[in-house]
Each structure stands twice: as C-alpha cells, then as structure tokens.
C-alpha cells in the first residue's frame, strides 16, 4: 500500500531508477533482519514466503507495480535463506 501511495505522489520513473539500484535488496534485507531478531517460528517464515511469492506474481501483471517486483522477490529469497539456516541449527 505504501508503494502505491509513493508511486502516485512522486511518479514511477524516479522510483524505478532508485529501486533498481540497491534499494530493492537493502530494504527487504533490513526488514527481515529485524524480523529475524524477534525469533519467529518456522510457520510464520513459511507464511512470509508464500505471501511474497503471491505478491511477486501479482505485481508482474500490474502496470505500475511491475517496476517494484524486486522487493517481494528479495523478501522471499532472504526469508528462504533464513528458514534454511534455522532448520540447520
């Protein structure tokens, strides 16, 4: 929802260039690092992964949100890596 408000207010071209650099990976990484410090269960991590996959597939078909598809896909990637690390321990 926040991304939709930002896109409407500032225009999609500026944000697509900004998120295309490192923000698409840094922003989900910081959020998931904070969630990892809370010590969530594996079921919640699986729900985060499923939600990220659904958001990614939905964002591919949306005309304006297509530029930001890197955000949920990085959430899924980082969450999957954290889940693997948690299962190894």
N, C-alpha and C positions, 0 to 999 in steps of 0.2 A: 504494500500500500504506500509505503514511504517513497519507493522508487517511482510510482505513478505520479505522485504529487511533485517530486523533483523534476520529472520529465516534462510535465505540463508547465511548471513555473519557469524553468530555465531553458528549455529546448533540448532536443535529443542529441544534436551534433556535438555540443560541448561535452556532455557527459559520456558519450560513447568513446570519445578520444581519451577522456580521463580514466574511465574504467577499463579501457583497452590496455593500459599500461600495467601498473602493478596493483591497482585498487581492487580489481576483480579477484585477486588471490589474497591480498593482505586483509581486506575487510572480513571475509568469512573466516580466515585464519585467526584473527583476533577474537571474533565472537565465539568460535569453537574452542579456543584456548580458555576463555572464561568459563564456558560450559564444562570443559574438562576438569577445571579446578573444583567444580561443585561435586564431582564424582557421581555422575548419573549412572543408572543401571543400563544393562545392555539392551533391554526392551525399548527404552527411551531413545537410545542411539539408533536402533533399527527404525524407529518411527521417524526420526530426523532424516535418515537416509531415504526412506520411502517418500516422505514429503518433498525432499529435494529433487528426487527423480521425477515426481509428478509435476513439480513446479518447472523443472527444466523442459519437460515435454510440452507443457502448456505455453511456456514463454517462446518456444520455437515458432509457434503458429501466430503469435501476436505481432502486429506490425511494429509497434514502438518498443515493446519489451524484448524483441529479438536481439537487440544490441547488448542486453544485460544478461544473456544466458550463461555467462561465465560465473556469475555469483552463485546460483544454486548448484551448478555442477561442481564448483570447488567445495561447496559445503558437503556435497555427497562424497567427494574424493577424500577430503580431510576426515570426515566422520567415519568413513570406511577404514581408513588407516588407523584411527584411534580405536575403533572396535577390534581390529586385528591385534593391536598392541595389548588391549585389555584382555583378549582371550588367550594370549600367550602367557601372560602373568598368571 
